[in-house]
Amino acid sequence: MNYVIKKYIFVFLCIFITSCSSLVSPIVENRGYVFDDELLNKVVLEQSIASDVIDLLGSPSTTSSIDASTWYYIYSKAETTAFYHPEITDRRVLAISFNNENKVNNLKYYSLEDGKVISYVDRQTPTRGRELTVIQQLFGNLGRLGAGSLPGN
C-alpha cells in the first residue's frame, strides 16, 4: 500500500514539474521573412535588378507607399512566457532601394534598436449637433409619427 502511494506521488510530481517548466520556458514565434545571409550576399549593388532580387529573396514583405522603388523585408522574433503578452526580442528590416534603371541602388539594415516608439493621441474630434440622453432618444419620436406614414394608409 505504501509503495502504491509513493508511486502516485512520484507520477504527480513528474507531471507538476513538467507543467512548471512549460511556464518558465518561453514560446518563440518567428514572424515574417527569415533572413539567409548567403542569399543576401548575392544581391549586388548597381548590378542586381528587381527580378533577380525576387528570385533570390522572394516577394517583399511590403513596399514603399510613396514610390514603389523601395522594398522592405521584415522579420521579428516574439517570445511569450506563460500568460504574459508577447515580447519582441529581435527585429530585422532590410530596405532595398532601386534606381530608375531598376537596379539595386541601396541596401539598408535596421534592427530593434533603430525603431522608435510612437505615442498615440487619444483625443477625438467633436461632431456637430447635440448629444441626446437615453430618455431623449427613447421618447424623442413620440408625436412625430403622422397618420399618413402609418402602414396601410
Contacts in CASP RR format, 6 or more apart in sequence:
PFRMAT RR
TARGET T0000
AUTHOR 0000-0000-0000
METHOD contacts of the structure
MODEL  1
MNYVIKKYIFVFLCIFITSCSSLVSPIVENRGYVFDDELLNKVVLEQSIA
SDVIDLLGSPSTTSSIDASTWYYIYSKAETTAFYHPEITDRRVLAISFNN
ENKVNNLKYYSLEDGKVISYVDRQTPTRGRELTVIQQLFGNLGRLGAGSL
PGN
23 81 0 8 1.000
23 82 0 8 1.000
24 81 0 8 1.000
24 82 0 8 1.000
25 81 0 8 1.000
26 79 0 8 1.000
26 80 0 8 1.000
26 81 0 8 1.000
27 79 0 8 1.000
27 80 0 8 1.000
27 81 0 8 1.000
28 77 0 8 1.000
28 78 0 8 1.000
28 79 0 8 1.000
29 77 0 8 1.000
29 78 0 8 1.000
29 79 0 8 1.000
29 80 0 8 1.000
29 86 0 8 1.000
30 75 0 8 1.000
30 77 0 8 1.000
31 75 0 8 1.000
31 76 0 8 1.000
31 77 0 8 1.000
31 78 0 8 1.000
32 61 0 8 1.000
32 74 0 8 1.000
32 75 0 8 1.000
32 76 0 8 1.000
33 57 0 8 1.000
33 60 0 8 1.000
33 61 0 8 1.000
33 73 0 8 1.000
33 74 0 8 1.000
33 75 0 8 1.000
33 94 0 8 1.000
34 75 0 8 1.000
35 73 0 8 1.000
35 75 0 8 1.000
35 92 0 8 1.000
35 94 0 8 1.000
39 56 0 8 1.000
39 57 0 8 1.000
40 57 0 8 1.000
40 94 0 8 1.000
42 48 0 8 1.000
42 56 0 8 1.000
43 52 0 8 1.000
43 53 0 8 1.000
43 56 0 8 1.000
43 57 0 8 1.000
43 96 0 8 1.000
43 104 0 8 1.000
43 107 0 8 1.000
44 104 0 8 1.000
45 104 0 8 1.000
45 105 0 8 1.000
45 106 0 8 1.000
45 107 0 8 1.000
46 103 0 8 1.000
46 104 0 8 1.000
46 105 0 8 1.000
47 103 0 8 1.000
47 104 0 8 1.000
48 56 0 8 1.000
48 103 0 8 1.000
48 104 0 8 1.000
49 102 0 8 1.000
49 103 0 8 1.000
49 104 0 8 1.000
50 98 0 8 1.000
50 102 0 8 1.000
53 71 0 8 1.000
53 96 0 8 1.000
53 104 0 8 1.000
57 73 0 8 1.000
60 71 0 8 1.000
60 72 0 8 1.000
60 73 0 8 1.000
60 96 0 8 1.000
61 72 0 8 1.000
61 73 0 8 1.000
61 74 0 8 1.000
62 71 0 8 1.000
62 72 0 8 1.000
62 74 0 8 1.000
63 70 0 8 1.000
63 71 0 8 1.000
63 72 0 8 1.000
64 70 0 8 1.000
64 71 0 8 1.000
64 72 0 8 1.000
69 97 0 8 1.000
69 98 0 8 1.000
69 99 0 8 1.000
70 95 0 8 1.000
70 96 0 8 1.000
70 97 0 8 1.000
70 98 0 8 1.000
71 95 0 8 1.000
71 96 0 8 1.000
71 98 0 8 1.000
72 93 0 8 1.000
72 94 0 8 1.000
72 95 0 8 1.000
72 96 0 8 1.000
73 93 0 8 1.000
73 94 0 8 1.000
73 96 0 8 1.000
74 91 0 8 1.000
74 92 0 8 1.000
74 93 0 8 1.000
75 90 0 8 1.000
75 91 0 8 1.000
75 92 0 8 1.000
75 93 0 8 1.000
76 88 0 8 1.000
76 90 0 8 1.000
76 91 0 8 1.000
76 92 0 8 1.000
77 88 0 8 1.000
77 89 0 8 1.000
77 90 0 8 1.000
77 91 0 8 1.000
78 86 0 8 1.000
78 87 0 8 1.000
78 88 0 8 1.000
78 89 0 8 1.000
79 86 0 8 1.000
79 87 0 8 1.000
79 89 0 8 1.000
80 86 0 8 1.000
80 87 0 8 1.000
81 87 0 8 1.000
88 112 0 8 1.000
89 112 0 8 1.000
90 111 0 8 1.000
90 112 0 8 1.000
91 110 0 8 1.000
91 111 0 8 1.000
91 112 0 8 1.000
91 115 0 8 1.000
92 109 0 8 1.000
92 110 0 8 1.000
92 111 0 8 1.000
93 109 0 8 1.000
93 110 0 8 1.000
93 111 0 8 1.000
93 114 0 8 1.000
94 107 0 8 1.000
94 108 0 8 1.000
94 109 0 8 1.000
94 110 0 8 1.000
95 106 0 8 1.000
95 107 0 8 1.000
95 108 0 8 1.000
95 109 0 8 1.000
95 110 0 8 1.000
96 104 0 8 1.000
96 106 0 8 1.000
96 107 0 8 1.000
97 104 0 8 1.000
97 105 0 8 1.000
97 106 0 8 1.000
97 107 0 8 1.000
97 108 0 8 1.000
98 104 0 8 1.000
98 105 0 8 1.000
99 105 0 8 1.000
132 140 0 8 1.000
147 153 0 8 1.000
END
